[in-house]
């Protein structure tokens, strides 16, 4: 049976709309959390980073539940004879994007998803660069053990001075 021959059921569209609203809300909440985390990382506030990591894990769990719910919705639609690889495609084929406000909801989810991806990449890039820096510092320490690794005012001194630029890894 072709999905275009199936009768319009507003209950499906409402359920998808509720799902999209919750997804957009969770995405926005995660964007805000990651923004706070990036600021905490820059400020080297490890206590706050640790707290935010716990909250992030909880939000990630909720996002996983939403992914499962999306799959459940899609499976139920397929059982009813609706065709499409995604909720968006099912809605488009059924013309639900025109009869409900689903088009706007899908666009909002897509927009927040893009912003979430950008926020995630910003944190990844910062932590990746920091890890690379520390890796290089460890290589220097391991390969040049008899040389001081910081600048000293008195080059004759074998005492390590605080505040050297090589080992100052603050962002």
C-alpha positions, -999 to +999 in steps of 0.1 A: +000+000+000+014+034-009+017+058+020+001+085-001-031+066+000-032+065+038-056+088+056-043+118+075-042+111+112-035+143+133-024+122+162+008+112+144+016+148+136+009+159+172+032+131+186+060+140+161+055+177+171+058+169+208+089+149+201+105+177+180+097+203+207+113+182+234+143+175+212+148+212+204+145+220+241+172+194+250+195+206+223+192+242+234+198+231+270+229+212+259+242+242+239+239+264+270+257+238+292+285+234+266+289+272+265+293+272+303+318+243+300+339+261+274+341+292+297+350+270+327+377+253+307+392+286+296+390+299+332+406+266+344+377+261+369+381+224+372+355+221+399+329+237+377+340+216+347+335+184+368+300+195+378+292+203+342+305+170+331+280+152+354+252+174+341+263+168+305+262+130+310+226+133+322+217+154+292+234+129+269+214+101+284+182+121+278+192+127+242+198+090+238+163+083+251+149+108+226+168+090+198+152+058+209+118+075+210+124+088+174+131+052+163+100+040+181+079+066+163+094+058+129+089+020+135+052+026+144+047+047+113+063+020+091+039-006+107+010+016+097+022+017+061+039+051+061+071+052+040+102+071+047+137+068+061+132+095+086+104+113+104+110+143+081+106+123+050+074+105+063+060+140+072+069+154+038+054+124+019+022+128+040+020+166+034+020+170+072+046+197+069+020+219+053-010+211+075+008+213+108+036+235+121+060+206+117+080+224+090+090+251+115+097+226+142+120+205+119+138+237+109+143+246+146+157+212+154+180+214+125+192+249+135+198+239+171+215+207+160+240+228+139+247+252+168+252+222+191+276+206+166+296+239+165+297+242+203+309+206+205+336+212+179+348+243+198+354+223+230+369+194+210+394+217+193+404+234+225+409+201+244+427+185+214+451+215+211+458+213+249+465+175+246+488+181+217+507+208+237+511+185+267+522+157+244+549+179+230+560+191+264+563+155+276+583+146+245+607+174+253+611+164+289+616+127+279+641+135+251+662+163+268+664+153+305+696+172+313+684+206+301+662+231+319+629+234+302+622+270+312+638+304+307+659+315+337+673+349+345+705+333+356+715+306+331+742+293+355+715+282+379+703+246+378+672+254+398+639+254+380+621+287+382+583+291+381+565+307+353+585+294+323+567+298+290+572+262+278+553+246+306+527+273+310+498+255+294+471+280+304+449+289+275 
